[in-house]
Amino acid sequence: MPDISLTMVVVLCFAALAAGWIDAVVGGGGLLLLPAMLLGLPGSTPAAYALGTNKAVAIVGTAGAAATYARKTRVDVGTAVRIGLAALAGSTAGAFVAAGLSTAVLKPVVMVVLLGVGTFVILRPAFGMAPSAEPVSGRRVLAAIGLAGLGIGFYDGLIGPGTGTFLVLALTALLHLDLVTASATAKIVNCCTNAGALATFAWKGTVFWQLAALMAVFNLVGGMVGAHTALKKGSGFVRVVLLTVVFALVANLAYNQWIA
């Protein structure tokens, strides 16, 4: 355990709980959890430890949410795993590119895309409210593997924030899913990308395992409760949370780009 106060440990645990809930409903839990980790760890701690510990916590909540969704709703696990493996490859490539590229150049582009997405969801109230009766073609599945897998996976390795939200939107649009089923599918994809990232951080030895284990319990509870909430409340509720997370992400990126 790093040398942090009991009060800060409690704060981090509750941040993990809230992040697990947000991530299970619509993605974007990292918007809360990672900044909490960066603020909570001692100032001299390398950022890699915050990133690695964050992944060790998040993968537990994501797995719990995925299992909850799988028991309660129909999820095409085979397609989700194929997209997840593509995302794993994409995130690895993105991480290599990120080493030699300033992500500050890309953040304004991401903000514009997110604002466009938010506007689209507001103007199309029926988007993702119910699954389409139209069968999903093999071409659409390949497009999902390419865009939601390789493309968003690459973004995850390059920049990261909002990956789960992008996945929900892409899966809804490409596979004609409702928002609840898209959230369920995104959790399986996230498990794949988190596993790859965690393996890298563990290999480098940049994970505080004791702190991660404690926070993971709270993240797991948050993830399972969030999945139950989304299933109970339905796509209308997920839509509201989605818009909230999209605009919170825009504000977060804008703050980091021009104010911080």
Buried (B, 14 or more C-beta within 10 A) or exposed (E): EBEBEEEBBEBBBBBBBBBBBBBBBBBBBBBBBBBBBBEBBEEEBEEEBBBBBBBBBBBBBBBBBBBBBBEBBEBBBEBBBBBBBBBBBBBBBBBEEBEEEEBEEBBEEBBEBBEEBBEEBEEEEEBBBEBEEEEBEEEBBEBBBBBBBBBBBBBBBBBBBBBBBBBBBBBBBBBBBBBBBBBBBBBBBBBBBBBBBBEBBBEEEBBBEEBBEBBBBBBBBBBBBBBBBBBEBBBEBBBEBBBBBBEBBBEBBBEBBEEE
